Amino acid sequence: MNVSEFNYDLPEELIAQTPVEPRDTSRLLTLDRQTGATKQGTFRDILADVRPDDVWVFNNTRVIPARLYGKRPTGGRVEVLLLHPLGEDRWEVLVRPGKKALPGTALTFDAGVTATVEDRTEFGGRVLKFTYDGDFYERLDKIGEMPLPPYIHERLQDRERYQTVYSKTPGSAAAPTAGLHFTPEVMQEIAARGATVCYVTLDVGLGTFRPVSVAEIEAHHMHSETYNVSEETARLINEAKCAGRRIVAVGTTSVRTLESAGQSGVVKAGRDATELFIYPGYEFKIVDAMVTNFHLPQSTLLMMISAFAGKDHVLAAYREAVAAKYRFFSFGDAMWIR
């Protein structure tokens, strides 16, 4: 299947630069994945579709201020994006300029943080070994910036607007952006309507940033991301599946976690890594409905939702959203696919 089949035309002015306030006033496009029928509305309309026996699954990862600016021994500037920890103060990172960050290079940051480039990675990144005093995440809060995607050019005034209201576990290089639409009030209303709310954790890493660089999508290799499913969450989902109840995944990261942990048809608890690439032809084993944002053309996330709802249905819905001037990407509007 060719990557070009997942393209669509998007005017640049529809790429959202700032989040809406309040969070739940974003627009919502509902897509029936069986028929392709659509309905336009606002995000709070999703509450009318909550069923009392639903299980809603959220990714509670928390974005760290993962973009660091430092200096090389020559005094030249270097930009580092933390992707995920490897243990013992070692991190997989992206570095710019990469040609100036060869193994053995020492890097210096503010707040007494230094690092040494230890190795290259398979995907063109680097492995850094950090040295610092105290707590690393406290240091990051002082010297790091939120790693907004490159298509966002406005400066974020409030860091918490690139966090979900239920974020808990630090470790991601990007937000699970479908969750940005939820407010505490919406979360409470979902529970009040009888649905079960539970959480998984997937640390968003290079898979979010890495474009598909091959012509045929079957040749694309997804970068590994780490996830964790608690015993309680696994139990709740498995009991619901056995009873024929609906599993709603909030965001593509929740989808990837559930489908990775549930390849046997039963969600397995525990911490693991996944390289699962979901594209048309994939048979979903756990997820029955999803909340998601509008994704980049030719991206793995657009391929995932095309696998879920059908490529023709999804691309038709995207054309409708463009015509109706919906806002796209991380700070954009939402889709409800059921």
KEKOLGU-408243 format. One record per residue (C-alpha): residue number from 1; residue in one letter; x, y, z. Coordinates in steps of 0.5 Angstrom, whole numbers. Example, Ala and Ser with C-alpha at 12.3 -4.5 7.8 and 13.67 -1.06 7.14 Angstrom:
<rec i="1" aa="a" x="25" y="-9" z="16"/>
<rec i="2" aa="s" x="27" y="-2" z="14"/>
END
This chain:
<rec i="1" aa="m" x="0" y="0" z="0"/>
<rec i="2" aa="n" x="3" y="7" z="-2"/>
<rec i="3" aa="v" x="4" y="12" z="3"/>
<rec i="4" aa="s" x="1" y="17" z="-2"/>
<rec i="5" aa="e" x="-6" y="14" z="-1"/>
<rec i="6" aa="f" x="-6" y="17" z="5"/>
<rec i="7" aa="n" x="-5" y="25" z="3"/>
<rec i="8" aa="y" x="-10" y="30" z="3"/>
<rec i="9" aa="d" x="-10" y="38" z="2"/>
<rec i="10" aa="l" x="-9" y="42" z="8"/>
<rec i="11" aa="p" x="-9" y="50" z="8"/>
<rec i="12" aa="e" x="-3" y="52" z="13"/>
<rec i="13" aa="e" x="-8" y="57" z="16"/>
<rec i="14" aa="l" x="-12" y="51" z="19"/>
<rec i="15" aa="i" x="-6" y="48" z="23"/>
<rec i="16" aa="a" x="-8" y="51" z="30"/>
<rec i="17" aa="q" x="-2" y="55" z="33"/>
<rec i="18" aa="t" x="-5" y="56" z="40"/>
<rec i="19" aa="p" x="-10" y="52" z="45"/>
<rec i="20" aa="v" x="-18" y="54" z="45"/>
<rec i="21" aa="e" x="-20" y="56" z="52"/>
<rec i="22" aa="p" x="-24" y="53" z="56"/>
<rec i="23" aa="r" x="-21" y="46" z="53"/>
<rec i="24" aa="d" x="-28" y="43" z="52"/>
<rec i="25" aa="t" x="-30" y="48" z="47"/>
<rec i="26" aa="s" x="-26" y="45" z="41"/>
<rec i="27" aa="r" x="-30" y="43" z="36"/>
<rec i="28" aa="l" x="-32" y="35" z="35"/>
<rec i="29" aa="l" x="-33" y="31" z="28"/>
<rec i="30" aa="t" x="-37" y="25" z="30"/>
<rec i="31" aa="l" x="-35" y="19" z="25"/>
<rec i="32" aa="d" x="-39" y="13" z="24"/>
<rec i="33" aa="r" x="-34" y="8" z="22"/>
<rec i="34" aa="q" x="-39" y="3" z="19"/>
<rec i="35" aa="t" x="-43" y="7" z="15"/>
<rec i="36" aa="g" x="-38" y="13" z="14"/>
<rec i="37" aa="a" x="-44" y="18" z="16"/>
<rec i="38" aa="t" x="-41" y="24" z="20"/>
<rec i="39" aa="k" x="-44" y="30" z="25"/>
<rec i="40" aa="q" x="-41" y="36" z="27"/>
<rec i="41" aa="g" x="-41" y="39" z="34"/>
<rec i="42" aa="t" x="-37" y="41" z="40"/>
<rec i="43" aa="f" x="-33" y="37" z="44"/>
<rec i="44" aa="r" x="-38" y="37" z="50"/>
<rec i="45" aa="d" x="-43" y="33" z="45"/>
<rec i="46" aa="i" x="-39" y="27" z="46"/>
<rec i="47" aa="l" x="-42" y="26" z="53"/>
<rec i="48" aa="a" x="-49" y="24" z="49"/>
<rec i="49" aa="d" x="-45" y="18" z="47"/>
<rec i="50" aa="v" x="-43" y="15" z="53"/>
<rec i="51" aa="r" x="-46" y="9" z="55"/>
<rec i="52" aa="p" x="-47" y="6" z="62"/>
<rec i="53" aa="d" x="-43" y="0" z="61"/>
<rec i="54" aa="d" x="-37" y="3" z="57"/>
<rec i="55" aa="v" x="-30" y="3" z="59"/>
<rec i="56" aa="w" x="-26" y="9" z="57"/>
<rec i="57" aa="v" x="-18" y="9" z="57"/>
<rec i="58" aa="f" x="-14" y="15" z="58"/>
<rec i="59" aa="n" x="-6" y="15" z="57"/>
<rec i="60" aa="n" x="-4" y="19" z="64"/>
<rec i="61" aa="t" x="3" y="20" z="61"/>
<rec i="62" aa="r" x="6" y="27" z="63"/>
<rec i="63" aa="v" x="10" y="31" z="58"/>
<rec i="64" aa="i" x="17" y="33" z="61"/>
<rec i="65" aa="p" x="21" y="40" z="59"/>
<rec i="66" aa="a" x="25" y="35" z="54"/>
<rec i="67" aa="r" x="28" y="41" z="49"/>
<rec i="68" aa="l" x="35" y="43" z="52"/>
<rec i="69" aa="y" x="40" y="48" z="49"/>
<rec i="70" aa="g" x="47" y="47" z="51"/>
<rec i="71" aa="k" x="54" y="48" z="48"/>
<rec i="72" aa="r" x="59" y="44" z="45"/>
<rec i="73" aa="p" x="67" y="44" z="47"/>
<rec i="74" aa="t" x="68" y="49" z="41"/>
<rec i="75" aa="g" x="62" y="54" z="44"/>
<rec i="76" aa="g" x="57" y="52" z="38"/>
<rec i="77" aa="r" x="50" y="51" z="40"/>
<rec i="78" aa="v" x="47" y="45" z="41"/>
<rec i="79" aa="e" x="39" y="43" z="41"/>
<rec i="80" aa="v" x="37" y="36" z="45"/>
<rec i="81" aa="l" x="31" y="33" z="45"/>
<rec i="82" aa="l" x="30" y="28" z="50"/>
<rec i="83" aa="l" x="26" y="21" z="48"/>
<rec i="84" aa="h" x="26" y="16" z="53"/>
<rec i="85" aa="p" x="31" y="14" z="59"/>
<rec i="86" aa="l" x="35" y="8" z="58"/>
<rec i="87" aa="g" x="37" y="8" z="66"/>
<rec i="88" aa="e" x="43" y="10" z="69"/>
<rec i="89" aa="d" x="42" y="17" z="67"/>
<rec i="90" aa="r" x="43" y="15" z="60"/>
<rec i="91" aa="w" x="38" y="18" z="55"/>
<rec i="92" aa="e" x="36" y="16" z="48"/>
<rec i="93" aa="v" x="36" y="23" z="44"/>
<rec i="94" aa="l" x="35" y="27" z="38"/>
<rec i="95" aa="v" x="41" y="32" z="37"/>
<rec i="96" aa="r" x="42" y="38" z="32"/>
<rec i="97" aa="p" x="46" y="39" z="29"/>
<rec i="98" aa="g" x="48" y="31" z="29"/>
<rec i="99" aa="k" x="54" y="32" z="25"/>
<rec i="100" aa="k" x="57" y="36" z="31"/>
<rec i="101" aa="a" x="55" y="31" z="36"/>
<rec i="102" aa="l" x="59" y="25" z="35"/>
<rec i="103" aa="p" x="61" y="20" z="40"/>
<rec i="104" aa="g" x="65" y="22" z="45"/>
<rec i="105" aa="t" x="63" y="30" z="45"/>
<rec i="106" aa="a" x="62" y="33" z="51"/>
<rec i="107" aa="l" x="56" y="38" z="52"/>
<rec i="108" aa="t" x="54" y="43" z="57"/>
<rec i="109" aa="f" x="48" y="46" z="59"/>
<rec i="110" aa="d" x="45" y="51" z="65"/>
<rec i="111" aa="a" x="44" y="49" z="72"/>
<rec i="112" aa="g" x="50" y="45" z="72"/>
<rec i="113" aa="v" x="48" y="39" z="68"/>
<rec i="114" aa="t" x="53" y="36" z="63"/>
<rec i="115" aa="a" x="53" y="30" z="58"/>
<rec i="116" aa="t" x="57" y="26" z="54"/>
<rec i="117" aa="v" x="55" y="23" z="47"/>
<rec i="118" aa="e" x="56" y="15" z="48"/>
<rec i="119" aa="d" x="53" y="12" z="42"/>
<rec i="120" aa="r" x="49" y="13" z="35"/>
<rec i="121" aa="t" x="42" y="10" z="35"/>
<rec i="122" aa="e" x="39" y="6" z="29"/>
<rec i="123" aa="f" x="34" y="12" z="28"/>
<rec i="124" aa="g" x="39" y="17" z="27"/>
<rec i="125" aa="g" x="39" y="19" z="34"/>
<rec i="126" aa="r" x="44" y="19" z="40"/>
<rec i="127" aa="v" x="45" y="16" z="47"/>
<rec i="128" aa="l" x="47" y="21" z="52"/>
<rec i="129" aa="k" x="50" y="20" z="59"/>
<rec i="130" aa="f" x="48" y="26" z="64"/>
<rec i="131" aa="t" x="52" y="28" z="70"/>
<rec i="132" aa="y" x="48" y="33" z="75"/>
<rec i="133" aa="d" x="47" y="34" z="82"/>
<rec i="134" aa="g" x="40" y="33" z="85"/>
<rec i="135" aa="d" x="34" y="30" z="82"/>
<rec i="136" aa="f" x="34" y="30" z="74"/>
<rec i="137" aa="y" x="27" y="32" z="73"/>
<rec i="138" aa="e" x="28" y="38" z="78"/>
<rec i="139" aa="r" x="34" y="40" z="73"/>
<rec i="140" aa="l" x="29" y="39" z="67"/>
<rec i="141" aa="d" x="24" y="44" z="70"/>
<rec i="142" aa="k" x="29" y="50" z="70"/>
<rec i="143" aa="i" x="33" y="49" z="64"/>
<rec i="144" aa="g" x="28" y="45" z="59"/>
<rec i="145" aa="e" x="23" y="47" z="54"/>
<rec i="146" aa="m" x="16" y="44" z="53"/>
<rec i="147" aa="p" x="18" y="40" z="46"/>
<rec i="148" aa="l" x="12" y="43" z="42"/>
<rec i="149" aa="p" x="12" y="40" z="35"/>
<rec i="150" aa="p" x="15" y="44" z="29"/>
<rec i="151" aa="y" x="9" y="46" z="26"/>
<rec i="152" aa="i" x="7" y="50" z="32"/>
<rec i="153" aa="h" x="10" y="57" z="32"/>
<rec i="154" aa="e" x="7" y="61" z="37"/>
<rec i="155" aa="r" x="10" y="61" z="44"/>
<rec i="156" aa="l" x="6" y="57" z="49"/>
<rec i="157" aa="q" x="5" y="62" z="55"/>
<rec i="158" aa="d" x="2" y="56" z="60"/>
<rec i="159" aa="r" x="6" y="49" z="60"/>
<rec i="160" aa="e" x="0" y="46" z="63"/>
<rec i="161" aa="r" x="-4" y="47" z="57"/>
<rec i="162" aa="y" x="1" y="42" z="53"/>
<rec i="163" aa="q" x="-1" y="37" z="59"/>
<rec i="164" aa="t" x="-8" y="33" z="60"/>
<rec i="165" aa="v" x="-11" y="35" z="66"/>
<rec i="166" aa="y" x="-10" y="28" z="68"/>
<rec i="167" aa="s" x="-3" y="27" z="67"/>
<rec i="168" aa="k" x="1" y="24" z="72"/>
<rec i="169" aa="t" x="7" y="20" z="70"/>
<rec i="170" aa="p" x="13" y="24" z="67"/>
<rec i="171" aa="g" x="17" y="21" z="61"/>
<rec i="172" aa="s" x="14" y="23" z="54"/>
<rec i="173" aa="a" x="17" y="28" z="49"/>
<rec i="174" aa="a" x="10" y="30" z="46"/>
<rec i="175" aa="a" x="3" y="30" z="49"/>
<rec i="176" aa="p" x="-3" y="25" z="48"/>
<rec i="177" aa="t" x="-6" y="31" z="45"/>
<rec i="178" aa="a" x="-13" y="28" z="44"/>
<rec i="179" aa="g" x="-13" y="28" z="52"/>
<rec i="180" aa="l" x="-12" y="36" z="51"/>
<rec i="181" aa="h" x="-20" y="37" z="50"/>
<rec i="182" aa="f" x="-22" y="34" z="57"/>
<rec i="183" aa="t" x="-23" y="38" z="63"/>
<rec i="184" aa="p" x="-25" y="35" z="70"/>
<rec i="185" aa="e" x="-32" y="37" z="69"/>
<rec i="186" aa="v" x="-32" y="32" z="63"/>
<rec i="187" aa="m" x="-28" y="27" z="66"/>
<rec i="188" aa="q" x="-33" y="27" z="72"/>
<rec i="189" aa="e" x="-39" y="27" z="67"/>
<rec i="190" aa="i" x="-37" y="21" z="64"/>
<rec i="191" aa="a" x="-36" y="17" z="71"/>
<rec i="192" aa="a" x="-43" y="20" z="73"/>
<rec i="193" aa="r" x="-46" y="17" z="67"/>
<rec i="194" aa="g" x="-44" y="10" z="69"/>
<rec i="195" aa="a" x="-38" y="9" z="65"/>
<rec i="196" aa="t" x="-31" y="6" z="68"/>
<rec i="197" aa="v" x="-25" y="11" z="67"/>
<rec i="198" aa="c" x="-18" y="8" z="67"/>
<rec i="199" aa="y" x="-11" y="9" z="65"/>
<rec i="200" aa="v" x="-5" y="6" z="62"/>
<rec i="201" aa="t" x="2" y="10" z="61"/>
<rec i="202" aa="l" x="5" y="10" z="54"/>
<rec i="203" aa="d" x="11" y="15" z="54"/>
<rec i="204" aa="v" x="11" y="18" z="47"/>
<rec i="205" aa="g" x="18" y="18" z="44"/>
<rec i="206" aa="l" x="21" y="18" z="37"/>
<rec i="207" aa="g" x="15" y="15" z="33"/>
<rec i="208" aa="t" x="11" y="21" z="34"/>
<rec i="209" aa="f" x="16" y="25" z="31"/>
<rec i="210" aa="r" x="19" y="20" z="25"/>
<rec i="211" aa="p" x="16" y="21" z="18"/>
<rec i="212" aa="v" x="14" y="15" z="14"/>
<rec i="213" aa="s" x="20" y="16" z="9"/>
<rec i="214" aa="v" x="19" y="9" z="5"/>
<rec i="215" aa="a" x="14" y="9" z="-1"/>
<rec i="216" aa="e" x="11" y="3" z="1"/>
<rec i="217" aa="i" x="8" y="3" z="8"/>
<rec i="218" aa="e" x="9" y="-4" z="10"/>
<rec i="219" aa="a" x="17" y="-3" z="9"/>
<rec i="220" aa="h" x="16" y="3" z="15"/>
<rec i="221" aa="h" x="19" y="1" z="22"/>
<rec i="222" aa="m" x="16" y="4" z="28"/>
<rec i="223" aa="h" x="20" y="6" z="33"/>
<rec i="224" aa="s" x="20" y="3" z="40"/>
<rec i="225" aa="e" x="16" y="6" z="45"/>
<rec i="226" aa="t" x="15" y="4" z="53"/>
<rec i="227" aa="y" x="8" y="3" z="56"/>
<rec i="228" aa="n" x="5" y="0" z="62"/>
<rec i="229" aa="v" x="-2" y="-3" z="64"/>
<rec i="230" aa="s" x="-4" y="-4" z="71"/>
<rec i="231" aa="e" x="-7" y="-10" z="74"/>
<rec i="232" aa="e" x="-13" y="-6" z="75"/>
<rec i="233" aa="t" x="-14" y="-3" z="68"/>
<rec i="234" aa="a" x="-13" y="-10" z="65"/>
<rec i="235" aa="r" x="-18" y="-13" z="69"/>
<rec i="236" aa="l" x="-23" y="-8" z="68"/>
<rec i="237" aa="i" x="-22" y="-8" z="60"/>
<rec i="238" aa="n" x="-22" y="-16" z="60"/>
<rec i="239" aa="e" x="-28" y="-17" z="64"/>
<rec i="240" aa="a" x="-32" y="-11" z="60"/>
<rec i="241" aa="k" x="-29" y="-15" z="53"/>
<rec i="242" aa="c" x="-32" y="-22" z="56"/>
<rec i="243" aa="a" x="-39" y="-18" z="57"/>
<rec i="244" aa="g" x="-39" y="-15" z="50"/>
<rec i="245" aa="r" x="-38" y="-8" z="53"/>
<rec i="246" aa="r" x="-35" y="-2" z="49"/>
<rec i="247" aa="i" x="-28" y="0" z="50"/>
<rec i="248" aa="v" x="-26" y="7" z="48"/>
<rec i="249" aa="a" x="-19" y="9" z="47"/>
<rec i="250" aa="v" x="-18" y="16" z="48"/>
<rec i="251" aa="g" x="-12" y="18" z="43"/>
<rec i="252" aa="t" x="-8" y="14" z="39"/>
<rec i="253" aa="t" x="-3" y="12" z="44"/>
<rec i="254" aa="s" x="-8" y="9" z="48"/>
<rec i="255" aa="v" x="-10" y="5" z="42"/>
<rec i="256" aa="r" x="-3" y="3" z="41"/>
<rec i="257" aa="t" x="-2" y="1" z="48"/>
<rec i="258" aa="l" x="-9" y="-3" z="49"/>
<rec i="259" aa="e" x="-7" y="-7" z="42"/>
<rec i="260" aa="s" x="0" y="-8" z="44"/>
<rec i="261" aa="a" x="-2" y="-11" z="51"/>
<rec i="262" aa="g" x="-8" y="-15" z="48"/>
<rec i="263" aa="q" x="-5" y="-18" z="42"/>
<rec i="264" aa="s" x="-8" y="-25" z="44"/>
<rec i="265" aa="g" x="-15" y="-22" z="45"/>
<rec i="266" aa="v" x="-14" y="-21" z="53"/>
<rec i="267" aa="v" x="-10" y="-15" z="55"/>
<rec i="268" aa="k" x="-4" y="-17" z="59"/>
<rec i="269" aa="a" x="-2" y="-13" z="65"/>
<rec i="270" aa="g" x="5" y="-10" z="66"/>
<rec i="271" aa="r" x="11" y="-6" z="63"/>
<rec i="272" aa="d" x="13" y="-7" z="56"/>
<rec i="273" aa="a" x="16" y="-4" z="49"/>
<rec i="274" aa="t" x="12" y="-4" z="43"/>
<rec i="275" aa="e" x="14" y="-3" z="36"/>
<rec i="276" aa="l" x="7" y="-5" z="33"/>
<rec i="277" aa="f" x="5" y="-1" z="27"/>
<rec i="278" aa="i" x="-3" y="-1" z="25"/>
<rec i="279" aa="y" x="-5" y="1" z="18"/>
<rec i="280" aa="p" x="-11" y="-2" z="14"/>
<rec i="281" aa="g" x="-11" y="-9" z="14"/>
<rec i="282" aa="y" x="-10" y="-9" z="22"/>
<rec i="283" aa="e" x="-15" y="-13" z="26"/>
<rec i="284" aa="f" x="-17" y="-9" z="32"/>
<rec i="285" aa="k" x="-17" y="-14" z="38"/>
<rec i="286" aa="i" x="-19" y="-9" z="44"/>
<rec i="287" aa="v" x="-21" y="-2" z="42"/>
<rec i="288" aa="d" x="-28" y="-1" z="40"/>
<rec i="289" aa="a" x="-29" y="7" z="39"/>
<rec i="290" aa="m" x="-24" y="12" z="40"/>
<rec i="291" aa="v" x="-23" y="20" z="41"/>
<rec i="292" aa="t" x="-17" y="23" z="37"/>
<rec i="293" aa="n" x="-15" y="29" z="34"/>
<rec i="294" aa="f" x="-14" y="31" z="26"/>
<rec i="295" aa="h" x="-7" y="28" z="24"/>
<rec i="296" aa="l" x="-1" y="30" z="19"/>
<rec i="297" aa="p" x="-2" y="27" z="12"/>
<rec i="298" aa="q" x="2" y="21" z="10"/>
<rec i="299" aa="s" x="3" y="20" z="18"/>
<rec i="300" aa="t" x="3" y="13" z="22"/>
<rec i="301" aa="l" x="-3" y="16" z="26"/>
<rec i="302" aa="l" x="-7" y="17" z="20"/>
<rec i="303" aa="m" x="-6" y="10" z="18"/>
<rec i="304" aa="m" x="-8" y="8" z="24"/>
<rec i="305" aa="i" x="-15" y="11" z="24"/>
<rec i="306" aa="s" x="-16" y="9" z="17"/>
<rec i="307" aa="a" x="-15" y="2" z="19"/>
<rec i="308" aa="f" x="-20" y="3" z="24"/>
<rec i="309" aa="a" x="-25" y="7" z="20"/>
<rec i="310" aa="g" x="-23" y="5" z="13"/>
<rec i="311" aa="k" x="-19" y="10" z="9"/>
<rec i="312" aa="d" x="-24" y="12" z="4"/>
<rec i="313" aa="h" x="-29" y="14" z="10"/>
<rec i="314" aa="v" x="-23" y="18" z="14"/>
<rec i="315" aa="l" x="-21" y="22" z="8"/>
<rec i="316" aa="a" x="-28" y="24" z="6"/>
<rec i="317" aa="a" x="-29" y="26" z="14"/>
<rec i="318" aa="y" x="-22" y="30" z="13"/>
<rec i="319" aa="r" x="-24" y="33" z="7"/>
<rec i="320" aa="e" x="-31" y="35" z="10"/>
<rec i="321" aa="a" x="-27" y="38" z="16"/>
<rec i="322" aa="v" x="-22" y="42" z="12"/>
<rec i="323" aa="a" x="-28" y="45" z="8"/>
<rec i="324" aa="a" x="-32" y="47" z="15"/>
<rec i="325" aa="k" x="-25" y="50" z="17"/>
<rec i="326" aa="y" x="-24" y="45" z="23"/>
<rec i="327" aa="r" x="-17" y="46" z="27"/>
<rec i="328" aa="f" x="-12" y="41" z="26"/>
<rec i="329" aa="f" x="-6" y="37" z="29"/>
<rec i="330" aa="s" x="-4" y="38" z="37"/>
<rec i="331" aa="f" x="-8" y="44" z="39"/>
<rec i="332" aa="g" x="-13" y="43" z="34"/>
<rec i="333" aa="d" x="-20" y="40" z="34"/>
<rec i="334" aa="a" x="-23" y="33" z="36"/>
<rec i="335" aa="m" x="-26" y="27" z="32"/>
<rec i="336" aa="w" x="-30" y="22" z="35"/>
<rec i="337" aa="i" x="-30" y="15" z="32"/>
<rec i="338" aa="r" x="-35" y="10" z="34"/>
END
